[in-house]
Amino acid sequence: MAMTIALLGALDTKGADYGFVKRCLEQRGHRTLVIDVGVLGPPGIPPDVSREEVARAAGADLAALRSKQDRGEAVAVMSRGAAILLPQLYAAHRFDGVLAMGGSGGTSVACAAMRALPLACPR
C-alpha cells in the first residue's frame, strides 16, 4: 500500500540529501510531501510546502527573518511554524508518516514539529 511520507527539512543546506531520499521513496511506490524549513539559501529541490508558509504559520515574515541573519531566531520561528503546520497537514490526511534529517538546527525544528503530532503518526 502506497503511503505519503512527509519530508521535513532545511532544503537550503540538505536539499541534495532530501532529493535522494525522495527518489528512493518514490521508486518504492510511495508519495512524498516535501516541507521546507530552510531560511537562508535557495531550496535545493522544489518543496510542496514552502518556507514562506512555515514562517507565516508562526506569524513571521520570511524576508524580515532572513534580513536579521540571526540563526537562533530563525530556528525558533521555523520550529514554531512547523509545529503548527505539521499537525494541520496530518489532520488533513496530507501524509501518513514523517521523516527528517538535519544538523543541530534542522533537528531542533524537526523535533519540535514531530512532538506536536499525535502519537499514532509514524516518525
N, C-alpha and C positions, 0 to 999 in steps of 0.2 A: 504494500500500500504506500503510495507516494505521500510524503509529508512536506510541509513547508517549514524550512528551517530559517529563523531569523539570524542574520549575521550582524552583530553589533560591534562597531569598532571605528577607530580613527583612520579613515581612508587616506588621509594625507601622509601618514607615516607607515601604515600597514596595508595599503591598497593592493600591492602585488601579492601579499600573503592571503588576503581575503579573496582576491581573484582566483588564486589557486584552489582554495577550499571551495569556493562557489562552483568552479568547474568540476571538481571531484564529486560534490553532492549531486550536481545536475547530471553527471554521467551515470550516476546510480539511480536516476529516475526521480529525484526529489526536486522540489522547487525551492527557491531562496527568496528572502526578503532582506535586502541589504540596507542597513541603517547606519548613516554616517554621523559620528560624533567628533570628527576632527575639527580643528579650528583654523589653523594657520595656512597650510599649503592647499593646493587643489586636490580633489579626490583622485586617487589612483585608478579607481573603477567607478562607473556610474552608480549612485545609490538609488534605491527605491524610495527611501525616506531621507530627505536632505538634512544637513547640519543646521540649516536655517529653521527647519521645522522643529528640530530638537531644542534649539535655543529659544525659539518662540514659545514652546511648551513650558519653559522655565520662566517666561516673562522677560526674556532678554532679546536684545538686537545683536545678531551675529557680527555685523560690521563694527558696532561700538565695542563689542567684546574683543574683536580682533585688533582694533586700534590701540587698546590698552597694553597689549603684549604682556599680559600677566597670566602666566601658566596656571598658577593656583586658582585664580578666579575662573579661568576658562574650564578647568576640570570641575570645579564646584558647580558652575552653571550647567555644563553638559550633563553632569551627574543628576542634577535636579530634573532637567528636561527629559532625560532618558528614563528616569524613574517614574515620571508622569506618563510619558508616551508609550512605553513598552506594555504596561498593563492594559492600556486602552486598545492597542493593536491586538493583543492576545484576546481580550474580551470580544473584539470584532471578528475573531476567527481568521486573522490575517497570517498567523503562524501557529505551528504545533510545538515547537521547541526552539531554544535559542543557544547560540554558540558565540563566544567572544574570545579574542586574542588581544594581547597588548602588553605594553611595558607597564610601568608603575601608574601613569596617568590613565591609560586605556583600561587597565584592570580595575582601577578605582571607579571609573564611570560604569563599567560593565557590572561590577558587583553591586553598586547602588541600584541599578536598574533591575537586576535579577532578584534582589531582595524584595522588590516591590511586586513581583509576580506571585500568583497563587502557588501553593506547594505542589500541586499536581503538574505544573508546567515543567517539562524536562529542560535541564540546563546543561 
